[in-house]
Amino acid sequence: MAAVGPATLGIPQHLLADSSVYDSRMAETSRENLFLSASCPASVPHPHLTLMLMSAQAINGPYLKTDNAKEFGDGESAEFETVFVLRDFKCLDFDYLYKNDHRIVGPPVLLHCAAREEPLPFSSRPLYSPTMLNLSLCFTGFRKKDEVVDLVSLVHHMGGTIRKDFSSKVTHLIAHSTHGEKYRLAVCMGTPILTPAWIRAAWAQRNDVEFNADDDDFRSEFKVPPFQDCVLSFLGFSEEEKTNMEERTLKHGGGHLEVGDERCTHVVVEENTVKELPFEPSKKLYVVKQEWFWGSIQMDARAGESMYFYEKPDGPAMKKAVSLLSLSAPACPRKKRRLKDTLAQLTKETAMPSFPPCKRPSADHSGPEGLLQDVSDTPESARSPGETQKPSKCIVPPPKLSARWQVSRELYQTESNYVDILTTVLQLFKHPLEKGGLVGGPILAQGEIKTIFGSIPDIYEVHTRIKADLEDLVMNWSEDRSVGNVILKYSRDLIRAYPQFINFLEMSKDTIVRCEKTKPRFHAFLKINQAKAECGRQTLVELLIRPVQRLPSMALLLNDIRKHTSESNPDKVTLGKAIESLKEVLAHINEDKRKTEGQKQIFDVVYEVDGCPANLLSSHRTLVHRMETIALGEHPCDRGDHVTLFLFNDCLEVTWGRQHLRPVDSIKLFLGLWGVSYNRYFAGCFY
């Protein structure tokens, strides 16, 4: 190897320790020679250069610094595989080296490998940084070739790869619009769909060795909004609803105009109030139901319109949609064949039986499992030949309808309705929120889901068993059957299930309201599901209030059954015990709620008062009363300091000023010494 003269740094050459990096021209050697080029206008700053030199030493490679890349780039070495480290990938040296097929890396690559004690990666293209290492991108919707070429170069310089056709190996889709097959397939696959600005923003941070372009927080800033390229108008909604939907349209990248404007791309129709369109829509205009709008927001991607077209009530029956991710069928036969081939390839790559999976015979298309709940039930006409509907259980009344049986049947029917409501809460709201693989990621955090639904599963489980026992009792009725025993059997389970839910119901409601205001996808999720028949147009908050109402309702019905039970019937006494057990459950709930609220108030005191002693917090302590007062001065008319008295069940705490507690003024009052007089004394002081 020729001497390098003044460009040599005077450090002995070292062989590269890792022998896994080969070049076709260097099959007999694994040694690499690093050249640090400083001839570019944007040369490496001195501190950065020092770090690079240390990195070159760390990877045990011989290195030299040169101001003239051509000095070492004209010929090939039989002893070393030469690697050039350049800070600027748009200088003359870069063009020369790239034209002559030399290996080129940027300083971040050198620093990255040195920090991880890894050999330099071999890349057939210049590699500036590992910002997009292991990422595979696909482009759609671009019309300017120069723009695509520029973006592709940046991706390659950051270690990413480009694929022409969309497949399961694509990790990110770069989209200029929300049209096309690639966009629809990316939505179905749950592939992130990003704007071109993501690539340029990642390139701007290329010198940060620890930065990764696939970071969730960074990537979320560049999502393609669901209503990009869309101009919406709204028909049949109240002014309040229309204003709300217009605001959300703007927030999610779209625009809105009045109905009838030729610039509109979509008309969103409230199908329950609009019986006929006031105009003849053009062929380019999408007339869709409101579920398309809310579904797009929930998925954070534009849903396929084909399954949400609005049709007149007296028109032909609509095809039932089972997913918001339906694929719009291309009109061109050539595109149809290409889409079919792409789907087949995706099916093969992902080892799935079909894509999208068909869940029902009546469905033309369906999305991946867990994306959304079905938006309609299968029509009866879609049943396969020979399939018969399972007969529902029918309660056959006894020959003589006794009043006791009628009220018992009412108890069963109300219990059955209650279980159906709990089933709706779980299957329509809780389970979909907990499922993984949702398009756009989780709608709520797991902690928020737990706060909202609490012990609903436990309540559902115990009432499902109560319903089964009541059903058996009513269907196999006789006057000596005991209704009271059914309730007594599950009284302990009711005590375990209800208090936790009742205590935190207000927190649950507050969480729903807060998340609905701050998380658009959750608001859209509620809108979609609350419009379904199972909810009876009730909100989630209204459905969650039902457990509060159920136990008092059961107690009233049991009391009614007891009135219609003869004195000679053993169930008369049992029903009395069952009613008392429900009262005990309610009393336990109320007492537990009172304790919980009292303990919560203690936390409020701790946060409010500066210098509050830590030992004030105790599981046995509750706040009885709080009183704001003014301390007397030295003279009767003097106005003293502001004083707050906090009376707990075992002590009295006094704060001087509005927020400062003086520990020396803490008065310990022991109930064992004060007894009844303690209660009377403070009752007189505080009330």
ZANUDO-519724 format. One record per residue (C-alpha): x, y, z; residue number from 0. Coordinates in nm, 2 decimals, always signed. Each point is the difference from the previous one (the first is absolute). Layout:
# ZANUDO-519724
X, Y, Z, NUM
...
END
This chain:
# ZANUDO-519724
+0.00, +0.00, +0.00, 0
+0.14, +0.34, -0.09, 1
+0.11, +0.24, +0.27, 2
-0.25, +0.27, +0.09, 3
+0.25, +0.28, +0.08, 4
-0.13, +0.30, +0.18, 5
-0.36, -0.14, +0.01, 6
+0.11, -0.29, +0.22, 7
-0.10, +0.05, +0.37, 8
+0.30, -0.19, +0.12, 9
-0.20, -0.27, +0.17, 10
+0.10, -0.36, -0.09, 11
-0.24, -0.19, -0.23, 12
-0.21, -0.27, +0.16, 13
-0.18, -0.29, -0.15, 14
-0.38, -0.01, +0.02, 15
-0.08, -0.25, +0.27, 16
-0.33, -0.12, -0.16, 17
+0.06, -0.20, -0.32, 18
-0.36, -0.03, -0.10, 19
+0.00, +0.31, -0.23, 20
+0.10, -0.11, -0.35, 21
+0.01, +0.16, -0.34, 22
-0.01, -0.20, -0.33, 23
+0.33, +0.16, -0.09, 24
+0.16, -0.09, +0.34, 25
-0.08, -0.36, +0.06, 26
+0.33, -0.07, +0.16, 27
+0.01, +0.28, +0.26, 28
-0.24, +0.15, +0.25, 29
+0.21, +0.31, +0.08, 30
-0.16, +0.35, -0.04, 31
+0.18, +0.33, -0.04, 32
-0.19, +0.31, +0.12, 33
+0.05, +0.34, -0.18, 34
-0.13, +0.30, +0.19, 35
-0.06, +0.26, -0.28, 36
+0.00, +0.36, +0.11, 37
+0.01, +0.15, -0.35, 38
-0.37, +0.08, -0.01, 39
-0.13, +0.35, +0.08, 40
-0.20, -0.13, +0.30, 41
+0.31, -0.17, +0.16, 42
-0.02, -0.19, +0.32, 43
+0.03, +0.23, +0.30, 44
+0.30, -0.05, +0.22, 45
-0.18, -0.16, +0.31, 46
-0.20, -0.22, -0.24, 47
+0.32, -0.10, -0.18, 48
+0.17, -0.09, +0.32, 49
-0.29, -0.23, +0.09, 50
+0.01, -0.16, -0.34, 51
+0.37, -0.07, +0.04, 52
-0.07, -0.17, +0.33, 53
-0.27, -0.20, -0.17, 54
+0.24, -0.11, -0.27, 55
+0.23, -0.12, +0.26, 56
-0.28, -0.18, +0.18, 57
-0.09, -0.21, -0.31, 58
+0.37, -0.10, -0.04, 59
+0.02, +0.13, -0.36, 60
+0.29, +0.19, -0.15, 61
-0.10, +0.36, -0.07, 62
+0.14, +0.30, -0.18, 63
-0.12, +0.36, -0.04, 64
+0.02, +0.16, -0.35, 65
-0.10, +0.32, -0.17, 66
+0.00, -0.16, -0.34, 67
-0.22, -0.31, -0.05, 68
+0.15, -0.06, -0.35, 69
+0.34, -0.06, +0.15, 70
-0.13, -0.33, +0.14, 71
-0.30, -0.05, -0.22, 72
+0.18, -0.05, -0.34, 73
+0.11, -0.36, +0.06, 74
-0.09, -0.31, +0.19, 75
+0.20, -0.15, +0.28, 76
+0.07, -0.37, +0.01, 77
+0.05, +0.01, +0.37, 78
-0.29, +0.21, +0.13, 79
-0.37, +0.07, -0.07, 80
-0.01, +0.38, +0.00, 81
-0.29, +0.18, +0.17, 82
-0.04, +0.38, -0.03, 83
-0.16, +0.20, +0.28, 84
-0.16, +0.32, -0.12, 85
-0.20, +0.26, +0.18, 86
-0.16, +0.14, -0.32, 87
-0.18, -0.22, -0.25, 88
-0.05, +0.29, -0.24, 89
+0.36, +0.10, -0.07, 90
+0.24, -0.07, -0.29, 91
+0.19, -0.26, +0.19, 92
-0.32, -0.19, +0.06, 93
-0.09, +0.01, -0.37, 94
+0.34, -0.12, -0.10, 95
+0.01, -0.29, +0.26, 96
-0.35, -0.11, -0.08, 97
+0.07, +0.00, -0.37, 98
+0.30, -0.22, +0.05, 99
-0.20, -0.25, +0.21, 100
+0.18, +0.07, +0.34, 101
-0.15, -0.09, +0.33, 102
-0.12, +0.33, +0.17, 103
-0.14, +0.04, +0.35, 104
-0.09, +0.30, +0.21, 105
+0.14, +0.08, +0.35, 106
-0.31, -0.12, +0.18, 107
+0.06, -0.35, -0.14, 108
+0.35, -0.01, +0.13, 109
-0.11, +0.13, +0.34, 110
-0.29, -0.25, +0.01, 111
+0.22, -0.30, -0.07, 112
+0.27, +0.11, +0.24, 113
-0.25, +0.04, +0.28, 114
-0.14, -0.35, -0.06, 115
+0.34, -0.16, -0.07, 116
-0.13, -0.11, -0.34, 117
+0.18, -0.01, -0.34, 118
-0.10, +0.26, -0.26, 119
-0.30, -0.13, -0.19, 120
+0.05, -0.08, -0.37, 121
-0.23, +0.19, -0.22, 122
+0.00, +0.03, -0.38, 123
-0.13, +0.36, +0.04, 124
+0.14, +0.29, +0.19, 125
-0.11, -0.03, +0.37, 126
+0.00, +0.32, +0.20, 127
-0.19, -0.10, +0.32, 128
-0.19, -0.30, +0.14, 129
-0.31, +0.21, +0.05, 130
-0.22, -0.22, -0.22, 131
+0.18, -0.33, +0.04, 132
-0.22, -0.31, -0.05, 133
-0.29, +0.22, -0.13, 134
-0.17, -0.09, -0.33, 135
-0.19, +0.28, -0.18, 136
-0.25, +0.01, -0.28, 137
-0.13, +0.32, -0.18, 138
-0.34, +0.08, -0.14, 139
-0.18, +0.30, -0.15, 140
+0.30, +0.19, -0.12, 141
-0.01, +0.17, -0.34, 142
+0.34, +0.17, -0.01, 143
+0.28, -0.24, -0.07, 144
+0.27, +0.23, +0.12, 145
-0.16, +0.02, +0.35, 146
-0.01, -0.38, +0.03, 147
+0.37, -0.03, -0.12, 148
+0.11, +0.25, +0.26, 149
-0.20, -0.18, +0.28, 150
+0.13, -0.34, -0.10, 151
+0.36, +0.13, +0.02, 152
-0.05, +0.13, +0.35, 153
-0.16, -0.34, +0.11, 154
+0.30, -0.19, -0.14, 155
+0.25, +0.24, +0.17, 156
-0.18, -0.08, +0.33, 157
+0.01, -0.37, -0.04, 158
-0.35, -0.07, -0.12, 159
-0.12, -0.20, -0.30, 160
-0.26, +0.07, -0.26, 161
-0.26, -0.24, -0.15, 162
-0.20, +0.08, -0.31, 163
-0.30, -0.22, +0.08, 164
-0.17, -0.01, +0.34, 165
+0.04, -0.33, +0.19, 166
+0.01, -0.12, +0.36, 167
+0.37, +0.09, +0.01, 168
-0.07, +0.37, -0.04, 169
+0.03, +0.17, +0.34, 170
-0.12, +0.35, -0.10, 171
-0.20, +0.14, -0.29, 172
+0.09, +0.36, -0.11, 173
-0.32, +0.14, -0.15, 174
-0.08, +0.32, -0.18, 175
-0.38, -0.08, +0.00, 176
-0.25, -0.23, +0.16, 177
-0.10, -0.16, -0.33, 178
+0.13, -0.32, -0.16, 179
+0.05, -0.36, +0.06, 180
+0.32, +0.04, +0.20, 181
-0.17, +0.23, +0.25, 182
-0.30, -0.23, +0.05, 183
+0.23, -0.31, +0.04, 184
+0.22, +0.20, +0.25, 185
-0.32, +0.08, +0.20, 186
-0.10, -0.37, +0.01, 187
+0.35, -0.11, +0.10, 188
+0.03, +0.27, +0.27, 189
+0.31, +0.14, -0.17, 190
+0.09, +0.35, +0.11, 191
-0.09, +0.25, -0.28, 192
+0.22, +0.31, +0.01, 193
+0.05, +0.32, -0.19, 194
+0.33, +0.07, -0.19, 195
+0.09, +0.26, +0.27, 196
+0.08, -0.30, +0.23, 197
+0.30, -0.09, -0.22, 198
+0.13, +0.36, -0.01, 199
-0.05, +0.05, +0.37, 200
+0.20, -0.32, +0.07, 201
+0.28, +0.11, -0.23, 202
+0.01, +0.33, +0.19, 203
+0.09, -0.21, +0.31, 204
+0.25, -0.23, -0.18, 205
+0.29, +0.11, +0.22, 206
-0.17, -0.12, +0.32, 207
+0.15, -0.35, +0.04, 208
-0.27, -0.11, +0.24, 209
-0.30, +0.13, -0.20, 210
-0.23, -0.26, -0.18, 211
-0.25, +0.12, -0.26, 212
-0.24, -0.27, +0.11, 213
-0.04, +0.15, +0.35, 214
-0.37, +0.01, +0.08, 215
-0.01, +0.35, +0.12, 216
+0.20, +0.13, -0.29, 217
-0.19, -0.20, -0.26, 218
-0.35, +0.10, +0.13, 219
+0.07, +0.36, -0.10, 220
+0.00, -0.10, -0.37, 221
-0.30, -0.23, -0.03, 222
-0.21, +0.06, -0.31, 223
-0.33, +0.14, +0.14, 224
-0.32, -0.21, -0.09, 225
-0.17, +0.29, -0.18, 226
+0.29, +0.12, -0.21, 227
-0.12, +0.07, -0.35, 228
-0.36, +0.00, +0.13, 229
-0.25, +0.29, +0.00, 230
-0.31, -0.10, +0.21, 231
-0.35, +0.13, +0.03, 232
-0.25, -0.12, +0.26, 233
-0.37, -0.07, -0.06, 234
-0.28, -0.07, +0.26, 235
+0.19, +0.09, +0.32, 236
-0.09, +0.25, +0.26, 237
+0.20, +0.32, +0.01, 238
+0.19, -0.11, +0.31, 239
+0.09, -0.34, -0.16, 240
+0.09, +0.17, -0.33, 241
+0.23, +0.25, +0.17, 242
+0.17, -0.28, +0.19, 243
+0.06, -0.21, -0.31, 244
+0.13, +0.30, -0.20, 245
+0.25, +0.07, +0.28, 246
+0.12, -0.36, +0.00, 247
+0.03, +0.01, -0.38, 248
+0.24, +0.29, +0.01, 249
+0.19, -0.16, +0.29, 250
+0.05, -0.32, -0.21, 251
+0.13, +0.17, -0.31, 252
-0.32, +0.06, -0.21, 253
-0.22, +0.29, -0.10, 254
-0.37, +0.06, +0.01, 255
-0.25, +0.19, -0.21, 256
-0.38, +0.03, -0.01, 257
-0.21, -0.28, -0.16, 258
-0.02, +0.04, -0.38, 259
+0.34, +0.17, -0.05, 260
+0.16, -0.16, -0.31, 261
+0.34, +0.00, +0.18, 262
-0.12, -0.26, +0.25, 263
+0.14, -0.35, -0.02, 264
-0.23, -0.15, +0.26, 265
-0.35, +0.05, +0.14, 266
-0.04, -0.15, +0.35, 267
-0.36, -0.09, +0.06, 268
-0.19, -0.06, +0.32, 269
-0.19, -0.30, -0.13, 270
-0.26, +0.00, +0.28, 271
-0.13, +0.34, -0.09, 272
+0.07, +0.05, -0.37, 273
-0.26, -0.19, -0.22, 274
+0.11, +0.15, -0.33, 275
+0.29, +0.21, -0.14, 276
-0.10, +0.36, -0.09, 277
+0.22, -0.02, -0.31, 278
+0.13, -0.25, -0.26, 279
+0.35, -0.09, +0.09, 280
+0.28, -0.02, -0.26, 281
+0.18, -0.31, -0.08, 282
+0.32, +0.13, +0.17, 283
-0.18, +0.08, +0.33, 284
+0.00, -0.25, +0.28, 285
-0.33, +0.00, +0.19, 286
+0.07, -0.20, +0.32, 287
-0.16, -0.07, +0.34, 288
+0.14, +0.16, +0.31, 289
+0.16, -0.33, +0.11, 290
+0.27, +0.06, -0.28, 291
+0.09, +0.33, +0.16, 292
+0.03, -0.13, +0.36, 293
+0.17, -0.32, -0.12, 294
+0.27, +0.19, -0.18, 295
+0.08, +0.21, +0.31, 296
+0.01, -0.32, +0.22, 297
+0.24, -0.17, -0.24, 298
+0.19, +0.32, -0.06, 299
-0.02, -0.09, -0.37, 300
-0.25, +0.05, -0.28, 301
-0.24, -0.29, -0.01, 302
-0.12, -0.15, -0.32, 303
-0.32, +0.17, -0.12, 304
-0.15, -0.29, -0.19, 305
-0.16, -0.16, +0.30, 306
-0.15, +0.32, +0.14, 307
-0.18, +0.15, -0.29, 308
-0.33, +0.16, +0.09, 309
-0.31, -0.14, -0.17, 310
-0.36, +0.10, +0.02, 311
-0.20, -0.21, +0.25, 312
-0.22, -0.13, -0.28, 313
+0.30, -0.09, -0.22, 314
+0.16, -0.34, -0.04, 315
+0.13, -0.15, +0.32, 316
+0.36, +0.10, +0.07, 317
+0.27, -0.26, +0.03, 318
+0.08, -0.04, +0.36, 319
+0.35, +0.12, +0.10, 320
+0.20, -0.18, +0.26, 321
+0.30, +0.22, +0.01, 322
+0.10, +0.36, -0.05, 323
+0.30, -0.13, -0.20, 324
-0.18, -0.11, -0.31, 325
+0.20, +0.01, -0.32, 326
-0.14, +0.22, -0.27, 327
-0.02, -0.20, -0.31, 328
+0.18, +0.16, -0.29, 329
-0.20, +0.07, -0.31, 330
+0.28, -0.09, -0.24, 331
+0.03, -0.38, -0.08, 332
+0.38, +0.03, +0.00, 333
-0.01, +0.16, +0.35, 334
-0.24, -0.27, +0.12, 335
+0.25, -0.27, -0.11, 336
+0.29, +0.18, +0.16, 337
-0.19, +0.05, +0.32, 338
-0.10, -0.37, +0.00, 339
+0.37, -0.10, -0.05, 340
+0.12, +0.23, +0.27, 341
-0.26, -0.14, +0.25, 342
+0.10, -0.35, -0.09, 343
+0.37, +0.08, +0.06, 344
-0.08, +0.16, +0.33, 345
-0.20, -0.31, +0.10, 346
+0.30, -0.22, -0.09, 347
+0.25, +0.22, +0.18, 348
-0.20, +0.04, +0.32, 349
-0.11, -0.37, +0.01, 350
-0.37, +0.10, +0.02, 351
-0.28, -0.21, -0.14, 352
-0.15, +0.31, -0.18, 353
+0.04, +0.37, +0.00, 354
-0.21, +0.17, +0.12, 355
-0.15, -0.29, +0.20, 356
-0.37, -0.06, -0.06, 357
-0.19, -0.04, +0.32, 358
-0.34, -0.04, -0.14, 359
-0.15, -0.13, -0.33, 360
-0.18, +0.33, -0.05, 361
+0.32, +0.21, +0.01, 362
+0.18, +0.10, -0.31, 363
+0.30, +0.13, +0.18, 364
+0.13, -0.01, +0.35, 365
+0.30, +0.15, +0.18, 366
+0.26, -0.16, +0.23, 367
-0.13, -0.14, +0.32, 368
-0.01, +0.25, +0.28, 369
-0.02, +0.32, -0.21, 370
-0.36, +0.08, +0.06, 371
-0.32, -0.17, +0.11, 372
-0.25, -0.10, -0.26, 373
-0.22, +0.28, -0.11, 374
-0.30, -0.21, -0.09, 375
-0.16, -0.33, +0.07, 376
-0.02, -0.28, -0.26, 377
-0.34, +0.01, -0.17, 378
-0.21, -0.31, +0.03, 379
+0.00, -0.05, -0.37, 380
+0.38, -0.06, +0.01, 381
-0.04, -0.32, +0.20, 382
+0.16, -0.30, -0.17, 383
-0.23, -0.28, -0.12, 384
-0.10, -0.23, +0.27, 385
+0.09, +0.25, +0.28, 386
-0.28, +0.06, +0.24, 387
-0.03, +0.27, +0.25, 388
+0.04, -0.12, +0.36, 389
-0.33, +0.03, +0.18, 390
+0.01, +0.24, +0.29, 391
-0.10, -0.14, +0.34, 392
-0.37, +0.05, +0.06, 393
-0.14, +0.03, +0.35, 394
-0.32, -0.21, +0.00, 395
-0.24, +0.13, +0.27, 396
-0.16, -0.25, +0.24, 397
-0.37, -0.08, -0.05, 398
-0.10, +0.25, +0.27, 399
+0.20, +0.33, -0.01, 400
+0.07, +0.08, +0.36, 401
+0.10, +0.35, +0.10, 402
+0.31, -0.15, +0.16, 403
+0.11, -0.15, -0.33, 404
-0.07, +0.32, -0.20, 405
+0.22, +0.21, +0.23, 406
+0.27, -0.27, +0.00, 407
-0.02, +0.00, -0.38, 408
+0.04, +0.38, +0.00, 409
+0.31, -0.04, +0.23, 410
+0.15, -0.25, -0.26, 411
-0.08, +0.23, -0.30, 412
+0.15, +0.31, +0.17, 413
+0.30, -0.21, +0.09, 414
+0.03, -0.12, -0.36, 415
-0.02, +0.35, -0.13, 416
+0.26, +0.11, +0.25, 417
+0.24, -0.27, -0.11, 418
-0.05, +0.10, -0.36, 419
+0.10, +0.36, +0.09, 420
+0.32, -0.12, +0.17, 421
+0.07, -0.22, -0.30, 422
-0.04, +0.31, -0.23, 423
+0.24, +0.20, +0.22, 424
+0.26, -0.28, -0.01, 425
-0.03, -0.12, -0.36, 426
-0.07, +0.33, -0.17, 427
+0.23, +0.23, +0.21, 428
+0.25, -0.17, +0.23, 429
+0.12, -0.30, -0.21, 430
+0.06, +0.20, -0.32, 431
+0.20, +0.26, +0.20, 432
+0.22, -0.27, +0.15, 433
+0.07, -0.18, -0.33, 434
+0.34, +0.04, -0.16, 435
+0.06, +0.07, -0.36, 436
-0.23, +0.30, -0.03, 437
+0.07, +0.22, -0.30, 438
+0.17, +0.31, +0.14, 439
+0.10, -0.18, +0.32, 440
-0.18, -0.02, +0.33, 441
-0.29, +0.24, +0.05, 442
+0.04, +0.02, +0.37, 443
+0.27, -0.09, +0.25, 444
-0.05, -0.32, +0.20, 445
-0.02, +0.21, +0.32, 446
-0.28, +0.21, -0.14, 447
-0.20, -0.31, -0.11, 448
+0.03, -0.15, +0.34, 449
-0.11, +0.33, +0.16, 450
-0.31, +0.02, -0.23, 451
-0.13, -0.36, +0.03, 452
+0.14, -0.09, +0.35, 453
-0.17, -0.32, +0.13, 454
-0.26, -0.03, -0.27, 455
+0.13, -0.35, -0.10, 456
-0.05, -0.12, +0.36, 457
-0.35, +0.15, +0.01, 458
-0.08, -0.16, -0.33, 459
+0.12, -0.34, +0.11, 460
-0.21, -0.01, +0.32, 461
-0.32, +0.12, -0.17, 462
+0.05, -0.25, -0.28, 463
-0.02, -0.27, +0.26, 464
-0.30, +0.16, +0.17, 465
-0.18, +0.02, -0.34, 466
+0.06, -0.37, -0.07, 467
-0.14, -0.10, +0.34, 468
-0.30, +0.23, -0.04, 469
-0.06, -0.14, -0.35, 470
+0.00, -0.36, +0.13, 471
-0.23, +0.10, +0.28, 472
-0.26, +0.18, -0.22, 473
+0.01, -0.27, -0.28, 474
-0.05, -0.28, +0.25, 475
-0.23, +0.19, +0.23, 476
-0.19, -0.13, +0.30, 477
-0.12, +0.20, +0.29, 478
+0.24, -0.17, +0.24, 479
+0.31, +0.11, -0.20, 480
+0.20, +0.25, +0.20, 481
+0.08, +0.33, -0.16, 482
+0.17, +0.13, +0.31, 483
+0.27, -0.27, +0.00, 484
+0.12, +0.12, -0.35, 485
+0.08, +0.34, +0.14, 486
+0.15, -0.13, +0.33, 487
+0.22, -0.23, -0.20, 488
+0.18, +0.29, -0.16, 489
-0.01, +0.27, +0.27, 490
+0.37, -0.03, +0.08, 491
+0.09, +0.02, -0.37, 492
-0.21, +0.32, -0.02, 493
+0.19, +0.15, +0.29, 494
+0.33, -0.07, -0.17, 495
-0.10, +0.13, -0.34, 496
-0.19, +0.32, +0.06, 497
+0.18, +0.22, +0.25, 498
+0.31, +0.06, -0.22, 499
-0.21, +0.09, -0.30, 500
-0.24, +0.23, +0.19, 501
+0.29, +0.18, +0.19, 502
+0.18, +0.09, -0.32, 503
-0.31, +0.07, -0.22, 504
+0.06, +0.37, +0.00, 505
+0.36, -0.04, -0.09, 506
-0.11, -0.23, -0.28, 507
-0.24, +0.26, -0.13, 508
+0.26, +0.27, +0.02, 509
+0.25, -0.21, -0.19, 510
-0.25, -0.06, -0.28, 511
-0.08, +0.37, -0.03, 512
+0.37, +0.10, +0.01, 513
+0.11, -0.27, -0.26, 514
-0.29, +0.09, -0.23, 515
+0.11, +0.37, +0.00, 516
+0.37, -0.07, -0.03, 517
+0.01, -0.31, -0.22, 518
-0.18, +0.03, -0.34, 519
+0.03, -0.37, -0.07, 520
-0.18, -0.09, +0.32, 521
-0.28, +0.26, -0.07, 522
-0.04, -0.16, -0.35, 523
+0.00, -0.35, +0.16, 524
-0.29, +0.10, +0.23, 525
-0.19, +0.16, -0.28, 526
+0.02, -0.31, -0.21, 527
-0.11, -0.24, +0.27, 528
-0.26, +0.21, +0.18, 529
-0.19, +0.03, -0.33, 530
-0.04, -0.38, -0.01, 531
-0.33, -0.17, +0.09, 532
+0.16, -0.18, +0.30, 533
+0.05, +0.33, +0.18, 534
-0.35, +0.12, -0.05, 535
+0.16, +0.34, -0.08, 536
+0.13, +0.03, +0.35, 537
+0.35, +0.13, +0.08, 538
+0.26, -0.20, +0.17, 539
-0.04, +0.21, +0.31, 540
-0.37, -0.08, +0.01, 541
+0.06, -0.37, -0.04, 542
+0.26, +0.00, +0.28, 543
-0.26, +0.15, +0.24, 544
-0.22, -0.32, -0.02, 545
+0.20, -0.20, +0.26, 546
-0.08, +0.28, +0.25, 547
-0.37, -0.05, -0.07, 548
-0.02, -0.38, -0.01, 549
+0.03, -0.10, +0.37, 550
-0.27, +0.23, +0.13, 551
-0.22, -0.12, -0.29, 552
+0.06, -0.36, +0.10, 553
-0.09, +0.08, +0.36, 554
-0.33, +0.15, -0.10, 555
-0.09, -0.30, -0.22, 556
+0.09, -0.24, +0.28, 557
-0.22, +0.19, +0.24, 558
-0.28, -0.02, -0.25, 559
+0.04, -0.38, -0.04, 560
+0.00, -0.03, +0.38, 561
-0.33, +0.18, +0.02, 562
-0.15, -0.26, -0.24, 563
+0.15, -0.30, +0.19, 564
-0.22, -0.17, +0.25, 565
+0.09, -0.03, +0.37, 566
+0.02, -0.37, -0.03, 567
+0.26, +0.01, -0.28, 568
+0.36, -0.04, +0.14, 569
+0.12, +0.25, -0.26, 570
-0.18, +0.27, +0.20, 571
+0.28, +0.00, +0.26, 572
+0.27, -0.06, -0.26, 573
-0.12, +0.30, -0.20, 574
+0.02, +0.21, +0.31, 575
+0.36, -0.11, +0.05, 576
+0.08, +0.07, -0.37, 577
-0.14, +0.36, +0.03, 578
+0.21, +0.05, +0.31, 579
+0.31, -0.13, -0.18, 580
-0.05, +0.25, -0.28, 581
-0.04, +0.28, +0.26, 582
+0.33, -0.12, +0.16, 583
+0.16, +0.02, -0.35, 584
-0.13, +0.35, -0.05, 585
+0.10, +0.10, +0.35, 586
+0.35, -0.15, -0.06, 587
+0.03, +0.19, -0.33, 588
-0.11, +0.33, +0.17, 589
+0.24, -0.04, +0.29, 590
+0.28, -0.10, -0.23, 591
-0.07, +0.30, -0.22, 592
-0.01, +0.23, +0.30, 593
+0.34, -0.13, +0.12, 594
+0.15, +0.03, -0.35, 595
-0.12, +0.36, -0.03, 596
+0.13, +0.08, +0.34, 597
+0.34, -0.14, -0.08, 598
+0.00, +0.18, -0.33, 599
-0.07, +0.33, +0.19, 600
+0.31, -0.07, +0.21, 601
+0.21, -0.01, -0.31, 602
-0.16, +0.33, -0.10, 603
+0.11, +0.15, +0.33, 604
+0.35, -0.13, -0.04, 605
+0.03, +0.16, -0.34, 606
-0.16, +0.32, +0.11, 607
+0.19, +0.07, +0.32, 608
+0.37, +0.09, -0.02, 609
+0.22, -0.18, +0.26, 610
-0.27, -0.26, +0.07, 611
+0.15, -0.28, +0.22, 612
+0.03, -0.34, -0.19, 613
-0.15, -0.19, +0.29, 614
-0.33, +0.17, -0.06, 615
-0.07, -0.26, -0.27, 616
-0.14, -0.31, +0.16, 617
-0.24, -0.28, -0.12, 618
-0.19, +0.04, +0.33, 619
-0.04, +0.38, -0.02, 620
-0.29, +0.18, -0.17, 621
-0.09, +0.36, -0.02, 622
-0.31, +0.09, +0.20, 623
-0.03, +0.37, -0.07, 624
+0.19, +0.31, -0.11, 625
-0.06, +0.35, +0.13, 626
+0.13, +0.34, -0.11, 627
+0.03, +0.26, +0.28, 628
+0.19, +0.31, +0.12, 629
+0.22, +0.00, +0.31, 630
-0.06, +0.28, +0.25, 631
+0.26, +0.26, +0.06, 632
+0.13, +0.14, +0.33, 633
-0.31, +0.24, +0.01, 634
-0.36, -0.11, -0.05, 635
-0.03, +0.20, -0.33, 636
+0.33, -0.10, -0.14, 637
-0.01, -0.22, -0.31, 638
+0.25, -0.29, +0.03, 639
+0.14, -0.25, -0.24, 640
-0.20, -0.23, -0.23, 641
-0.03, -0.34, +0.17, 642
-0.13, -0.33, -0.15, 643
-0.10, -0.28, +0.23, 644
+0.00, -0.36, -0.14, 645
-0.19, -0.24, +0.23, 646
+0.09, -0.36, -0.06, 647
-0.15, -0.30, +0.18, 648
+0.30, -0.01, +0.23, 649
+0.17, +0.34, +0.00, 650
-0.04, +0.37, -0.07, 651
+0.25, +0.18, -0.23, 652
+0.02, +0.38, +0.00, 653
+0.16, +0.20, -0.28, 654
+0.10, +0.37, +0.04, 655
-0.02, +0.20, -0.32, 656
-0.16, -0.15, -0.30, 657
+0.25, -0.27, -0.08, 658
+0.25, -0.05, +0.28, 659
-0.04, -0.25, +0.27, 660
+0.17, +0.04, +0.33, 661
+0.08, -0.34, +0.15, 662
+0.02, +0.14, +0.35, 663
-0.37, +0.10, -0.03, 664
-0.11, -0.36, -0.07, 665
-0.24, -0.10, +0.27, 666
-0.04, -0.38, +0.05, 667
-0.34, -0.10, +0.12, 668
-0.04, -0.36, +0.10, 669
-0.35, -0.14, -0.02, 670
+0.06, -0.24, +0.29, 671
+0.05, +0.30, +0.23, 672
-0.26, +0.24, -0.13, 673
-0.28, -0.25, -0.08, 674
-0.35, +0.15, -0.06, 675
+0.10, +0.34, +0.12, 676
+0.25, +0.02, -0.28, 677
-0.27, -0.04, -0.26, 678
-0.23, +0.24, +0.17, 679
+0.27, +0.26, +0.05, 680
+0.11, +0.00, -0.36, 681
-0.35, -0.03, -0.13, 682
-0.07, +0.33, +0.17, 683
+0.32, +0.17, -0.12, 684
-0.04, -0.10, -0.36, 685
-0.37, +0.02, -0.07, 686
END
